[in-house]
Amino acid sequence: MKIIQLSDLHIKNDSNIDEIKNKIDKLHMEIIKVVKNDELMIFCICGDIIDTGLSEGFEQAKEVIEYLKSKFDKYQYRIEVVPGNHDLCNKSLNEFDIFIAENCDCDYKYNKNSVIVSPYEDFNLILLNSSYHKNYESGEIDLRNLETKLLKEKDKDNIIVMHHTIISECKNDKSGITDAYNFINLLKKYKTSALIHGHTHGYSDITIADNCKVIGVGPLLKHEEDINNQFNIIDLKVSKINEVLNYRYSKDTNDFNKINTFYNTSYNNFKGTSISKVYNEVSRYTKEYKCINNFNMNIVSKYNDFKEEIEEIFSDNIKIAEKWQCKEVPEDLYYNHGEYMNKNSCDSIEYIIKQLKNKSTSNRAVIPLINIEDVLKSGDDFLPSLNIIQFGFKEDKKEELYITVYLRALEVNHFLKINISEIYLLCKKIKESIREINKINFTMHAFRAQYKEKFGCFKKAEIDRIEREELFYDVLNKENAKIVELLNEKLELQETVIHVDGLKNLKKSIDISNKKQESNYYNQDLCNKLSELIKYMEELKEESQNTSLYRDLEDKQKHIDEKMKCLINEFKKLGEVKK
């Protein structure tokens, strides 16, 4: 999604329409270079459509907006508009409201509204009327109304659009709003990822509140001696600003020149009081970016809230987490954390409880899962991504339990829920022995966080764990339905470490069966598809030894999935054999 930030058109009844259309042509040429045909564009016009409150300018502005719309009629777009101080006609925004309703498809009115909420899938555009007080000279925000609206939308991210800037740039500058301090506190209190504005007649970029980007843009059409006409293209990813491109018009060359003013190289810090809200944000953002390095997540919550929320939303994952905490590896997992946490008959959680009881501020209440010997011996085989878990208290009161977790790698879509559930199970055991605990402060660090649509979480496919003799029996007796079931499960269990032993056993069993029965019940086409699948999986296994990035192996995995589906269809064609 892209925001096209425009401002300060300052159109008058004698504006040169041909000159304006030429600039729109050039604007259009630059936009279509970076916007995809199916990508939504939001044209945010940050006020001052007309000049000095002269309503005659709206007649010219109508032609300008219609021309702009005609240039993008093959694209997906919406137009959002806020008023500027120049849009006040006789201290009223009635004519402005009529104009945007008729020409910009805006169904909201500003003459009696100071705050408008325009909802989108991942965020809300909060459209502020910074001229609601009908004062031409300075800007003002209706803070009470704004907080009321933000409170209703507290579960979504917000992007603010307004005309005036927040802070004046120099002495005797009235371009900023009054009561900026309380306004900034509101932006911090309610999740605001960006604020875009006009009015200052120049590009600006600052960060305020809790990592809120404030982006200003110069005039699109108004002539200023020392300022180029300009516009911004803002790229959004999961409601956050990913990139800002500032385009400045050169009269000499008759085109806009692009300047990359901001690029988000990393967004890796996630925090909050609700585990579900933080997890959803982590999931959405990791899915968009595929990979996040130096990942950090922090949850500070009352223990009971933490417990209730996890038991409600992660109930299925708690059962899986219990398997991962078992001292002995369950037969349907390749490995688990419990076997590493409880080496040499050590009960790790009992040790943690004893340590915390003896010395609440201890730095040794630590569960290490691996050491250098484990790393050296692992090769490319199984090695826990969960490296270390540390527990402790800030003070002797033992009310707020701190938990810090470090992982080599983290799969977000599936395994993070298991990891969180594991931490919950450990906290629950500690709470049973140290009842003073009423608050959880949970931090997770990962060297790399990634998102995978399908991930088997190291569950061992049945075809890889059944005895070779049993598989041969199924092949010999043409138990095709069972074989299909085994292959379907294998298809769903994509792993970072590829295993082909079960498929190789299947191939040997088919070869022997065909020879033994002196028939080719399992035809050559089926056998070839099985051989190809094994070959491609072995190639993927080899490639996975050179990279740990899911995105680099994605195409190969999709190809394997298709070959697996083809093989399954061949078995289905054989049908059931009646005995």
N, C-alpha and C positions, 0 to 999 in steps of 0.2 A: 504494500500500500504506500502511496506517495501523497504528501501534502504539497500542493503548489501554493506557496505563500506570496500573496500580492498585497500591495497597500498603496495608499496615497496616490490615487488616480488624478484627483483634483481637476475633474472635467468641467469645463465652462461652456457656455453657449457658443463661444467662438473658437473652441478647440479645433485644431487641424485634424480632422477625422482620417484623412489619407495617411498622415504621418503616424497616427495611432495604429491604424490597421497594419502598416508596415512593421511596427514593433511587435504586434501580435503575431504576424507571420513569422518573424524571427524567433519569438518566444515558442511558438508551436514547433518549429524546426528543432529546437534544443530539447524540448520536453519529450518528443517522440523518440529521441535517441536513447533515453534512459527508462522510459515507461513501456511496459509490455501491453499488448492489446487487451488482455484480460485482467489487467491490474487496475484496481480502483484508484482514481485520483480524486482528492478533495481540494478544490480550489477554495482556499481561505482568504477572503478579502478583508484585510484588517482596517477598514474604515477610510474616511475621506474620499468617497466616490466623487463628490462634487467639491467645488471650491467656494469658500467664504459664505456658505449657507445660501447660495443663489440657486433656487429650485429649478431655474431654466436649464441648469446643467444636466438634470436628469433626462431630458429629451435626447441630448447627445450621448449620455451614458447608456441609454437604452440601445442605441445602435452599436456601441462598443461591446456591450455584454452579448448581444445577439451575434456579433461577428466572432467573438471568442468562443461561444458555444458551437457555432457552425464549424469551426476548425477541429473540434474534438467530438463531432457527432458519431464517429465510429468507435469511440472509446467509452469506458465506464467512468463516469464522473459525477460528483455532487458539488454544488456551490454552497458554501457557508459564508455568512457575512456578519460583521459587527459594525456598528456605527462609529464614526469619528467625530471630533468636535466640529469639523467643517460641514458635516451632514445635518447639523441642527439648522432648521429653517424657522426663523421667528421663535426660537427656543422650543421647538417641537420636532419630533421625529416622525410625525404622521406621514409626510410626503416620502421620507426615506422608507418607511414600512410599506407604503403602496408600491414603491419602485421595486424593492426586493421581492415582494409577493408576485408581481407581474412578470419580472424579468429573471429572477434568480431561483424561482421555485421554492422560496422560503415560506413556510407556513407559520412562522413566528413573528411577533411584533415587539418592537423595542420602546415605543412611546410610553408604555406602562409596565415594561418588564426590564429588570436590571440584570437578570441572569437567565440564560436559556441553556437547557441540557439537550444536546443532540447525540443520541446513542449510536454507537457502532459495536461490532461484535466483541472486540477485545477491550474497548475503552469508551469513555464518553468525551466528546468535545464539549467543553464548558465555555459557552459564548457570553462574554461579559460586556455589558454596556457601560463603558467607563465615562460616558457623558450623560448618565441617567439623571444627574443633578442639574442638567440643562445649563451648565457653565461652560462657556466657550474656552476660557483661559486655562483651566487645569483639569486633570482627570481625577475621578473618584470611583471607588468600588463600593457597592452595597454589601458590606461584609456580613451582615446578619442574614440577608437573603442567600448569599453565597454559601455560608455554612449550613443553612437549612437544606439546600440542594445537594451539597456534598455529603451530608449525613445520610441522605436517602440513597446515595449512589456509592456508599463507602466500600462496597465489595469490588468495584471496578477501578482501573486506573483512569486518570484524568489528564487531558491535555487542554490547557487554557488558551483561548483566543481572545485578544482584546486590542484596542487601538493604542492607548497610551502605554508608555514604558513604565517600569516599576520605579526606577531610581533616576533622578535627574543626572545629567552628565556633567554639568558645569554650573558655575554661579549664575544666579538669576534665571536659571532654566526651569520653566514650569511644565516641561514635557512629562515629568513623572507624576504618579498618583499621590494623593494624600494618604496618610496612615499606612505607609508601605510596610512598616514593621509587623503590624497585626496581620496584614495580608500575607506576608511571607510565612508567618507562623501557621496560618490556615493551610497553605500549600504543603507545609511539612507534615501537618496533622493528618491530612487526607492525601492519599497517594497521587501525587502530581508529577508526572514524568517530564512534562515540557510546558512552556508558556511561549506563545508566539505573538508578536505585536508589530505595529508600524509606528507612525508618528514622528520618529526621530530623524527621518530622512537619511538614514544610513544603516549599514549592516552592524549588528552587535551580537555578541555571544558571551554570556556569562552563566555560571552555575550557582544556584541558590538552594535554600531549604535542604531537603534530603535528596541531593543529586538531581535537581530539577533544572533542565536546560532552558535558558531564556534566550530566545532568538528574535532579533529585530531585523527588519528589512527596509531598505531605502525605497524611494518613490518609483512606481512603475512608469508613470507618465509625466509627472510634474518636472519642469525644467529647474534644476538647481546648478548654479555656476560651478561648485566644487564637488558635486556628487553625481555619479552615474545613475541613470535609470537602471532598475534592477528587480530581480525576483529571486526567490529561493525554491529549491526542490528539496524536500525533507523526506528521507526514506525511513519508514517505520517498520520495525520488527517486534511483534508481540507488544505493541503499544509503547515501545521505547524508541527513542531517536537513534537510528543506526548511522545515518550519514546526512550531512547538510552540504548542498551545493549552492553556492551563491553565483548568480549570473549578472554580469554588468555590461550595459550597452555601450558600445563604442560608435560614435557618430562617424568617425573616419572610415571604419570598415563596414559599417551598417550591419553589425551583428552583436550577439551577446557572447561574452567571454566567460568561461566557467572557472570558478575557483572552489576547490574542495576545502571547505573551512572546518569541517569536523568529520571524523570517522571513529565510531565506537570500536576500538580494538579489543575490548573485553568488557563483558558484563558478567561478573562472577560472584557477586555478593547478594545473598538472599536472606531476609530476616523477617520475623514477625512473631505474633503470639498464637496464631492458629496453625497447627501442623498441616491441615488440609489446604489452607490458602497458600501457604508457602510452598507446599509440594506442587500444587497446580501451577504456580508461577514458574517454579523450577522446570517442571515438565514442559510447559509451553515454550519457554525460552530455549531449553536444550534441544527440543524438537526443531525449532527454527534454525538454530545455529549449528546443529549436529554435534559440535564438540566445544566444551568450555574447559579451559585450563585453569589451574589454581582455584578450583571451585570452593566456595564457602557458604555454609548454611547455618543459621542460628535461630533457635526457637527458645523463647523465654515464656513460660506458661505456668499457671497454677498446676500442681500435680494432678488434682482431680479432673481438671479440664483436659489436660494432656492424656490421661487415662481414658476418659469417656470418648474423646474424639478418636483416638486410635482404635479402641474397641468397636466403635461404630463404623468407621470408614475402611479400616484395615483388618477386619475380622478374618477374612480368608487368608490374609498374609501372615497373621499371627500363628495359624496352624502350620504354615510352611516354615516360619521362623523357629518354631519349636523343634522341627527336624534339623534345622541348621545349628541349633544349640545342643543337640544330643551329644553325649560323650562318645557314642559309637556311630559311625556313618551309616545312615539308612541305606537299604539296598537299592533304592531308586535315585540316589545321589552319587555322583562321582567322588565327592568329598564334602566335608562340612566344616564349619568353624569350631564346633565343639571339640573335635579331635585335636585341633591345634591349641585351643584355649585350656584344655585339661591334660596336657602332656604329663607323662610320668606320674599318673594317678593323682595329679593335683586338681583340687576343686577350686577353680579360679574365682568364682563369685563368693565362696566362703572366705577365701583369702581377702578379697576386696572389703567385705563386711567387717572382718576382724581388723583390718588395717584402719578403716575409717572410724571404727569405734575407739581404737587405741589412740589415734591421732587424726582428728578430723581434717586438718590442713595438710595432711601428708602428700608428698609428691610421688609416693611409691605405690599408690593405689592404682596400679597399671596392669592391664592384661595384654601382653604382647603375643601376637599370633605367629609371627615368623622371625627368624634370625638370618644372618648372612649365609649360614650353612644350607638353610631351606632354599634360599634364592639360588645358590650355586648349583644345587642338586636338581632344581626344578626343570631346567632346560626350557622347553615350551609346553611342559605339562602343567598340571594343576598347581596353583599357588594362590592362597587367599588374597583377594584384593583388600580385604579388611586387615589392616596391619596392627593397629594398636587402639585400645580403648582405655581412657583414663577417667577416674572418678575423684571427686573431692568436694570440699566445702571451703568457702571463703573465710569463714570464722567458726568458732566453736559451737555456735548455736545449732548447727546442723539442720537449718531450715531450707536452704536453697542448695540443691544438689547440682553440681557442675559435672557435665559429661562432655568429654572431647574425644572425637573419633577421627582417625586418619586412614584414608584408603589410597591404594595405588591407582585404582581406576574405579569408576562408578557408572553402572548402567542405570539410567534414571527411570525409564518407562516401566520396568518390572522389578529390578532388584533393589532399588532405593526403598520401595515399600517394605521389602523383607528386612533390609538393614534397619529401618526405623522401628519395625516390629521387634527385632532382636534387642535393640536398645531398651524398648519398653519392657520386655520380659526381664532384662537385667535390673532395670530400675525398680520394677515391681518386687523383686526378691530383696533388694536393698531396703526398700520402703517397709517391707514386712518386719525387718529387724531394727531399722532406725525410723521409728514412727514420727519423729519430729519433722521429717521432710514434708514440706507443703508447696514447694516450688521446684521447677525443673529449668535448668539453663543448659541447653543441648546445642553443641557446636559440632559440625561435620566439615572436615577438610578432605578434598580429593585432588590428587594431581591432575586427573582428567575426568570429566563427566561427559557421558555420551548418551544418546537416545537411540534405541533400536525398536522398531515396530514389533518384531518377533524376537524373543530371547528365551531360551529354555531354562535359564537360571541353573545350569549344570545338573539338570535332571537327566538321569540316565535312561535313554530310550530302551524299551523292553527288548527290541531286536538286538541290542548290544549287550544285554545281560542274560538272556536265556541261553541254556546249554545248546551246543552245536547239534547234539543228537535230537533234541526236541524240535529244533528248526528243521532238521532233515526229515523227521517224522511228518511234520506239517506239509512239507514239499511233496514227499512221497505219497501222502494221502490226499494231496490236492486240496488242502484246507485254504482255499483262495481267499475266502472272506477274512480269515484270521491274518493271513499275510498282508492283505490290504489294510487291515487295522494297524498292524505293526508299522507299515510304511507311512501311513497317515500320521501316526504319532511321531515318527522320525522326522517327517516333513515340518511338523510344528515346533520341534525342539532344535532350534538353531543355536549353536554354541560358538564361543570364541575358539575353542579347541575342537577340531573336527575329528570324528571317529567313524571309521568305515568298516570296522571288524564285522559288525552284524551283516552288512551288505555283502561283504566278501564271503561270509559263511553261507548266505543265501545263494550266492552265485555257485559255490562249490556244491551245495546241496542240489541245485537244479541240474548241474552238469552230471552228477552221479545218478540222479533220478532218471534223466534222459537215457543214459547208458544202460542202467539197470533194467529199465522197462523196455529198452530197445524201441523207443518211440520218441518223437519230439513233441510231446504234449506242450512243454514249455518251448514255444517256437523260437526260431532264430531271431526274429525281430525283437521279442521280449528280452532275449539274452543279450543282444547288442545294446539295447537301451540300458540294461543293468550295468553292463561293462562301461559304457560311456559315463553313466552316473558316478561310478566308482572312480573313474579316471578324473573327472572334473572335481570331485570332492578331494581327491589327493592333491590336485593342483591348488585348490583353495587352501588346503592345510599347509602346503609349502609356502604359499603367498602370505598366509597369516603369520608365519614366522618372521616376516620382514616388516610387518606393520601391526599396530594395535588399534588403528583407526577404522571404525566400522564403515565409514563412508568410502574408504578406499577399496573395500571388499564387497560393497553393496551390489554392484552390477553382476559380479561373479556369483554371489549368493542367489540373486534372482534367477540367473540362468540355471543354477542347480535346482532350484525350486520347480522350475518348469520341466526339467528332465525327470524329477521325482514324480510330478503329476502325470507325465506321459507313461512312466513305468506303472504307476498305480492303475491307470486306465487299461493297460495291457492285461494286468491281472483281473481286472473287472470283466474284461471281454471273455475271459475263460469261464466265468460264471461258477456256480455251485455244482459240484459233482455229487450226485445222489449215490449213496452206498446201498 
